[in-house]
Amino acid sequence: MEIIGASILASVITTKILATYYFKKVDGYVKEMCEMTIKSNKDTLSILRNTVRDISTERGD
């Protein structure tokens, strides 16, 4: 019975360590993707603003 208890405890500890490790990895990946998305959105907004400004200038607005 003691062996089963020790085995369960070891399993719980190992699972907790692995979960913490992989959650940190995933958090880093998500943060990186968010930063890339924000940069891409800013670049796209800049392009759209330039395009609208160019169209307005061509039309004489």
C-alpha positions in Angstrom: 0.0 0.0 0.0 2.9 2.4 0.8 4.4 1.7 -2.6 1.1 2.7 -4.3 0.9 5.9 -2.3 4.5 6.8 -3.1 3.9 6.0 -6.8 0.8 8.3 -6.8 2.8 11.1 -5.1 5.7 10.7 -7.5 3.2 10.8 -10.4 1.5 13.9 -9.1 4.8 15.7 -8.6 6.1 14.8 -12.0 2.8 15.9 -13.7 2.9 19.2 -11.9 6.5 19.8 -13.0 5.8 18.9 -16.6 2.6 21.0 -16.7 4.4 24.0 -15.3 7.2 23.6 -17.9 4.8 23.2 -20.8 2.5 26.1 -19.7 5.5 28.4 -19.6 6.5 27.3 -23.1 2.9 27.8 -24.4 2.7 31.2 -22.7 5.9 32.3 -24.4 4.6 31.1 -27.8 1.3 32.9 -27.3 3.1 36.1 -26.2 5.3 35.9 -29.3 2.3 35.4 -31.6 0.4 38.3 -30.0 3.4 40.6 -30.5 3.7 39.5 -34.1 0.0 40.1 -34.7 0.2 43.5 -33.2 3.1 44.4 -35.4 1.3 43.1 -38.4 -1.8 45.0 -37.6 0.2 48.2 -37.2 1.9 47.6 -40.5 -1.4 47.0 -42.2 -2.9 50.1 -40.7 0.0 52.1 -41.9 -0.4 50.8 -45.4 -4.1 51.5 -45.4 -3.6 55.0 -44.2 -1.0 55.7 -46.9 -3.3 54.2 -49.5 -6.3 56.4 -48.4 -4.1 59.5 -48.3 -2.8 58.7 -51.8 -6.3 58.3 -53.1 -7.5 61.5 -51.4 -4.5 63.4 -53.0 -5.3 62.0 -56.4 -9.0 63.0 -56.2 -8.1 66.5 -54.9 -9.9 66.1 -51.5 
